[in-house]
Amino acid sequence: MTAAIFFTLHSSLLIFTSCGDIESEYSNRRAFLRLERANMNTALAPAITGISTNVFCRIYLSGTNQLTCQNNQGITEVRTLTSIEAQQPLILGINNATGIIVGYGFDGVLFCYDACCSNCYNNGKELHLVSMNTNGIATCSHCNRQYDLTNHGLSPQGGRLDHYFASCSGQPAVLVVNNHYY
């Protein structure tokens, strides 16, 4: 009887702990993007195919119905949204001003981060973009905090980039970022 009670309590504790870890993995900020034929974009494709682990791509609004995709390997492509994509709300980063960064980590997980330094934003609501190097490290030009894009956006100085839920599937690929958007 005692063993059964212990097992039940232990199992309940594991379930509640696991749910907390999963929930805290993602930011409480909203983000939304549904991008058709994402693998046809020369800047975005290397970041979302899962072939390379150090390729990350920043996606941001650059004009009416236009997205710019700029990866950390020096490739940039401006893309005009399709009529269907243009009808959807786009929420790309804090205040839709910073954009998002997508790419695969070493553990084979597709990551999506806000391109704003979370340290600067959380400590004064200042929007400072991070820049990406070819090794998958993002650095804030204001506070010099570095974030490892290949490892959950963690910073050796503490904290991490805001992380949004993302998936990419199909052929041609559809990239979906949907974080707290209903």
C-alpha positions, 0 to 999 in steps of 0.5 A: 500500500505504501509503495502504491501511494509513493508511486502515485505521488511520484508520478504526479510530481513528474507530470506536473514538473514536466508540464511546467518545463514545457510551458516555460520553454516558450515565450508568453508573447504572441507570434504568428507566421504561415509561410508557403513554399518556404524552402523555395527561398534561397536565404530561408531554405538552408535554415529550415531543411534541417541539413545544417545546424549552424544556419539561421535566418532572420525573417522580418517585415520590410514593406507592404506585403514583403518579407526579408529573409536574411541568413547568417551565411550572407544570403538575403532574399526579399519575398512578396507575400502571396495573396493568401499569406497577405490576408493573414495577420503577421506577428514577427517579434516584439511590436512586429518590429524586430522579426524572428530567427529560425533554424535547427539546433544541434539536437535536431529541433527547429527553433524560432526566436525573437530577434530582439535582445531579451536582456535589453527588452526585459530590463528597460523595454528597449528594442535592440536587435541581435546580429548572428555570426556564421557559428550560430551565435547571436550578439546584442550590439547594445549590451554585448550579451551573446546567445547560442542559437543552436542551444535553445538561445541560452546565454552564458551570461544568463537568460535566453532569447524569447522562444516561439513555437515553430514547425516546418513540414510538407513539400513544398515546405510550409513554415508555421510560427504560432505562439499564443495566437488563436 
